[in-house]
């Protein structure tokens, strides 16, 4: 079996297996390096220290390593690659995004957005930079940089050997941020699809309001969290553009690519805010529909009460007269049947007309019920 066929089978397997199982089966670390002769070297390992030999052979290297707990394991893992504990600890103090420049080493922390239904999480992505090394540490799903890992050698071969060290690491950094942004942008579509499903449920008048209320809150919270993650990414990009770190390039073309990344994130922020406005307007329309339905129901109930009032009065008056006249005091005989019946019929008609006139005058009967 050829190597290409094996890789194709592996990729199909990965596409159908959950990330956690893939992570347990495959290596946690990935390393690709650009050698001095323009060729590339790629390797995977569970222990990050096994990449030290690749770093020594390469003019520039990218390592992607997945840790179980970034807050606990990042400092030790980064130290094994020559990064200081102060750099990592300072970055981890930031809740969403941060930037540290120690001249000989630079680090940034930015959110990797993960969406599951309306559950939006901002997992930290740690990017550490040295003269010839870019290290990414994260505890997110295994497929965060799956595509970039797959085409890493092709991407690395496009970096010119004659380029300066800052240009090389900046090119890799831009590609990593772009890939992370792409993964973040994919989740906006998921939020939109989930919101559309919720709107369909809202359109069902039989849906319980007790169930819908928390779901609406979850949807709004998901959008706010997602926007918070994008704003944090913009903060990092702006810092890289204007912070002037020593290890990164001053080449205008590369800086323009950073500007392009920032503009792209701002566009998606606008899309997310527009989605929020559309959903809010949709909620207002649905609320108006519910209010209209409640008003129609109230009108129908008012009409029912009015008619019951008329009927009750029409029955009550002759019933009262009949009860009074049936008293032995009046000593009615069969000969009184004619005028008694006429009295009952007449009192019923008069009571009905009088009660209807009074109810109509009070406005208890709506002019029109839709």
Secondary structure as UniProt FT lines:
FT   HELIX           3..16
FT   HELIX           19..25
FT   STRAND          29..35
FT   TURN            36..37
FT   STRAND          40..45
FT   HELIX           48..51
FT   HELIX           52..57
FT   STRAND          58..66
FT   HELIX           70..79
FT   TURN            80..82
FT   HELIX           85..92
FT   STRAND          98..101
FT   STRAND          106..116
FT   TURN            117..118
FT   STRAND          119..130
FT   TURN            131..132
FT   STRAND          133..138
FT   TURN            142..145
FT   HELIX           146..150
FT   HELIX           152..157
FT   TURN            161..162
FT   HELIX           165..202
FT   TURN            205..206
FT   HELIX           209..242
FT   TURN            246..247
FT   HELIX           252..325
FT   HELIX           328..330
FT   HELIX           334..336
FT   HELIX           337..361
FT   TURN            362..363
//
